[in-house]
Amino acid sequence: MSQPSPAVDVRHLTVRRGGREVLHDVSLTIPRGSITGLLGPSGCGKTTLMRSIVGTQIVASGEIDALGLPAGSAELRRRIGYVTQAPSIYNDISIRENVAYYAALYGRDHTATAEAIAAVGLLDYATQRGDELSGGQKTRASLACALVAQPELLILDEPTVGLDPVLRVDLWRQFRQLAAAGTTLVVSSHVMDEAEHCDRLLLMRDGHLLAQLSPDELRETTGEQNLEHAFLALITLGHAA
C-alpha cells in the first residue's frame, strides 16, 4: 500500500529579504493528521517558513506543495488556516460577530460559528467586543476565526506566547483533539518544553533546518532527556559536523 502524500513538502527553499538570505536551502516534509512543532530561537526564520508554506512569502528558489498543490494556489485559501502572532480580530465587534464574519467568508453556518467559539472555550465571552478581551482571550478568538473554516492544515505562529501556564495546557489539549480528528497542525514556538506536545519537530537556527525528528529521536540522538538541553546539544553536534 502506498504511503499518503505529506501535508507539506518543501524542497530546497531559499528566501532572501533586503538582500540577505534568511532561509538557506530548507527541505522538509510534514505528515498529515499530526502536530509538528517548529522550534528555534526568535529570528531564526520560523515565521518566514510558515509564510512560505501559506503562500504569502516571496521565495528566491525552491518548491513548496501544501495538501498536494503548489503553495499559494487559490484552492488552498479554503483549506489552510493561518493564525499570526498578532491577534486577527476586529476590536469594535464581539467575538461572535468576528467569528461569524470569517464563517461567512468560508460559507459556514451559525452552527460552525458556535462550535468554533466553544472549541476555544469562549462561549461565556461571545458577546464581548475585541477591545474588552485580555491578550489570551484575543489569541483564542483569533484561533476560533481560523477554526470556523474547518481547515485541513492549520498553521499557528507562536500561539502560546504570553499565555499563563493553565491556558497553554488548555490550548495544547485542543490542538491534540484537532489532530486526532484529522487536522494537520504546524505550531511554532521558541519555548523548547512545548516540544513535548508534538509528534514531530522541525528544529531551526539562523535560517537553517537542523533536524526533523520526534522528541524521542531527539533524546536518543543527543543522549539528553531534557529537550532544551537536547536542542543545545544538537547545535553543538551540528558545529562539530
N, C-alpha and C positions, 0 to 999 in steps of 0.2 A: 504494500500500500504506500502510495506516495505521501510525503510529508506536506502538510498545508503550507502555503506560502507565508512568509513572515508579514506581520502588520506593517513593519517599516524595514526597508532595505536601503542603506546608504552606502554608496560606492565612491571612494576616493574624493570626498568632498573637501574643497578648499574655498574659504571665504576671505575676502580682503575688505577692509574698511579704512578709509582715509589713507590709502597707500600701504597699509600694514596688514600682513597676513594674520588673521585671528583664529582660523581653523586650518589645521595642517593635514591634508590627505587623510581624512577621517573615513573609516569604513566600519559598518556595524549592522546588526540585524536585531529586531525587536519581535519576539514571538507573540502570537495572538492570545488574547484572554489571560494576560499576565500583568503583573506590576513590575515595571522596570524603573529602577532608581538611577537618575542621572546625577552623579555626585562629584563634587570638587569644590575648591575654594572660590570665593567670589571673583569674577573677572576671568575665569578660566575658559569661557566660551559656551557655557550651558545654554544661556538664553539664545545665543546666535544659532546653535544647533537646533533648538526647538523651533525657532522661527523658520529655519531652513526646511524642517520637516513639514511644518504647516503650509509653507509656500509663500511666506511674506518676506523672505530674505533673498536679496540678490546674491547669487553664488558665482565664484570665479570659474570653478570647474567641478566636475563630478556629477553623479546622478543620484536621485532620491526617488524611491517608489513608496507610496503610502497606500495601504489597502489595495495594492495591485495596480495603482495608477500613478503617473508622474506627479510629484508634489506640486501643489498649486492648481491642479485640474479643477475646473468648475464643479464637477460632480462631487468632489470631496468636501465642498463647503457645508453640505448637509450631513456629512459622515464623520467629520472631525470636530471636536470641541477643544478650544484653547482658552485657558484661564491664565491671564498675565499676572505679574506681581502686583500691579496696581489694580484696585477694585474697578470692575467694569459695569457699574450700575449708575443710574441717574439718581442724584441726591434729592430731587424735588418731587419724586413719586414714591409710592410704597413698594415694599418687597414684592407683593403680589402683582402690582402693575408692571414692575420691572420684568419679572419672570414671564408674565402674560405677553409682554411685548416681544420677547425672544421666542415664545411659543408660537405667536402669530407669524413671525418670520419663517419658522420652520414647518408651518402647517400643523402644529399640535393643538390640542383642545384644552379646555379648562381642567379636565382630569389630569392631564400631563403637568399642568402648572401646579396643581395642588400636590401631586406626587413628588415633584422636584423640590418644592419647599419643605415638604415633610422629610425628604431624604437627607436634608442638611440640618434638620432639627429647628426650623424657624417658623413653624406653624403659629406659635403663640405671638410672633412678632410680625406676621404677614402684613398688617395694616400700617406698620411704621415706615416713615419715609427714610430714604437713604441717609440723610444728614442727621438722623436720630439714632443711628446704629453705632455700635462700637467697631473697632478695627476688625475684630474676629468675626463679628456678625456680617460686616461688609464682605469679608473673604468668603464666608459661607453663602451669602446671597449671590455673589459672582459665580460661585460653583453651581448654584441652582440654575442660573441663567444658561450655563453650559449644559447641565444635565437635562434640561427640558427638551433639548434637541434629540435626546437619546442617541448620542454619538457612538460609533463603533470604536473610535480611537479618541481618547481624552488625554490632552497634554496640559500638565499643570506646572507652572513655573513658580517654585518655592511657595506652595500654598500654605505652609505651616509657619512661615516666618512671623515672629511677633505674637504668636498664639500661646496661651498658657498651656501647661502640660496636659490638663484634662481635655481641652479642645483638640489638641494634637492627637491624642489617643482616639478620640471620637471620630476625627476625620479619617484616620488610617483604617478604622473599622469600616467606615463607609466605602473607602477605596477597595478594601478586600471584598466587600459584598458586590461591588460593581464588577470586579474581576471575575468573581465566581459566576456572575450572570452572563459573562462572555465579553465584557468591555475590556479593551486593551488600554492600560494606563501607563503614561510616562510621567514620572514625578521628579522634579529637580529639587535638590537641597544642598546646602553646604554643611549640614549637620550630619556627621557620619553615623550617629546612633540610629538615624532613620533608615539606614541601610538594612537593618534587621527586619523591616516590614516588607522588603522587596523580594520578588522571585529571582530577578536578575539585576546586576549592577553594571552601569557604564561609568567608569572612573576616569575623570578628566583632570588635566593640569596644563596650564599655559597653551591651550588650544590643541593639545594632543590627547587622543584617546589612549589611556594607559592599559586598560583591560576591560573585557566584558566577560563576566563570570557571576556565579551565585555567591551569596555571603559565605557559605561553607567552603566553596572553592577558594575564596579569598583567604580564609583562615588557613586552609591546607597549603596554599602556595607560599604564604609568608611565615607560617608557624606561629602566628599571633591570634589569640582568641578575641581580644578587644578589637573591634572593627576600625576604630580610629588609628590604633597602633598598627593594624594590618595595612591600612592605606599608606601611612608614612613609610612602612617597611617596603611596600610596593614601589614607592617613589625611589627609595634607596636602591632597590633591585634594578629599577629602570636605568638609573645613573650608572650602576655597575656594568649593566649590559652594554 
